[in-house]
């Protein structure tokens, strides 16, 4: 005769699962409300960090296990690799988050009135900059001209269209993220984005621009489900299990203040 688990255990399991589901739903709800706040000036440091690292405007590829799992004799590397990360810095949301992080930086509040006015002017220029011609994506690798550090070239990164065509990226001479999120424009002395700078994301020489229109038609149309970027450079193609590495953004989630935002 089949034995069923005690009713008490079933009830306890149900309560645990229900509570876990509520926590997940509450977390998602709080994140959504944080992204949709009309006044970005009220965002906290936690809000900003979540936006710059975990929002739909940030995506990654190739986060695989680097090397072989450690064996009993300790040989092998079971550490997960960092892979590649990308963020859409032409979006209003990301630019608002970068600027807000700059405002929350303790050094910003120690500036004298003249230097504060200079920074505020740069913030205004950042937020008013028109990005209607290009979708600008910042990557966690260097695409600068220095061969010693360069991992990729801009023309080795492509925007993939639904019909199979590829659009090569273009290098930017002036970093959107660096101008929006750095305390001092003239030097690299104070990168406000902190730890993000250590692996290149939101730093200089890491941004690629793709045209929003091609032959009069939008490269990302209103019915497209994804923005798909092909990392067509040797280091990415040699990543284990990713002969054609791609980074995807879900278009239906890129909504900020009620509008598509990328």
URZILIN-V388231 format. One record per helix or strand. SS is the DSSP state (alpha for helix, beta for strand). FROM is the first residue (numbers start at 0). TO is the last residue. If there is no record, write none. Layout:
# URZILIN-V388231
ss = {SS & SS}
from = {FROM & FROM}
to = {TO & TO}
This chain:
# URZILIN-V388231
ss = {alpha & alpha & alpha & beta & beta & beta & beta & alpha & alpha & alpha & beta & alpha & beta & beta & beta & alpha & beta & beta & alpha & beta & beta & beta & beta & alpha & beta & alpha & beta & beta}
from = {6 & 39 & 44 & 57 & 64 & 79 & 83 & 91 & 107 & 112 & 133 & 153 & 156 & 165 & 169 & 175 & 181 & 190 & 193 & 206 & 212 & 216 & 225 & 233 & 245 & 250 & 254 & 258}
to = {34 & 41 & 53 & 60 & 64 & 79 & 87 & 103 & 109 & 127 & 138 & 155 & 159 & 167 & 170 & 180 & 181 & 190 & 198 & 210 & 213 & 217 & 230 & 236 & 249 & 252 & 255 & 259}
